[in-house]
């Protein structure tokens, strides 16, 4: 198992948390998603999965969930 934390912009409420959690959980190998919501700021999204996820996979899941983006590193 591996765990990675991503900084995500655009999240403002519990609806955002549910949308992002649902799309990331749907990715192959993902077993858990924990969101530390910072409304209007950089929310920390920790994903536990069988192996590392690509930035493309995470970006696509965030896009599918709504107007959420990975913050620039």
N, C-alpha and C positions, 0 to 999 in steps of 0.2 A: 504494500500500500504506500501511496505517496500523497502528500498534502501540499497544496500551493495556495498562497493568498494573493488575490488580485485587488487592486484599487480600482473602483468603478465609479464613474460619474453619472449623474442624472437620476439617482434614486432619491425619492422624497418621502415615501410612506410605506406602510405595510403591504399595500397592493404591489408596489415595486418589488419588495422582498419576495412575495409569493411568485410573481412573474419570473424573476431572475432565478429563484430556486428551482422552479418547475422546469425551465429550459435547460439549466445546467445539469439537473438530476437526470434528464432524459438522455444525456450523452453516454455513450457506451463506456462502461467501467466505472462510472461515478457512483459512489456509495453514500456520500454525505455532502451537504452544502450548508455552511453557516454564514449568515450575513450580519455584520455589525453596521447597522444603518446609521449614517450621518446625513440627515436630510439636507439636500442641496450642496453637500460637500463630497469628500472622497470616502465612500463606504468600503469597508474591507469585506471581501467575499472569499471565504476559505473553502476550497474544494478538495475532498478526499476521493482518490480514484485508484484503480489498479495500477496505473502508470501515468507518466506525465501527459498532460494535455497540450496540444499546440495552441499558440496564440490565435490561430485561425479558427479553431474549434470554439474557443471561448468567445471570441469576437462574434462569430456567427450566432451562438446561443444568446448572447446579450442583445444582438440586433433583432433576433426573433422575439425576444421578450418585450422589446419596446425601444425607446430612445436612450439606451444605456451604452456607455463606452468604457473601454479600458483606459485608465489614465496613463499618460506618457510617463515612462520610467525616469 
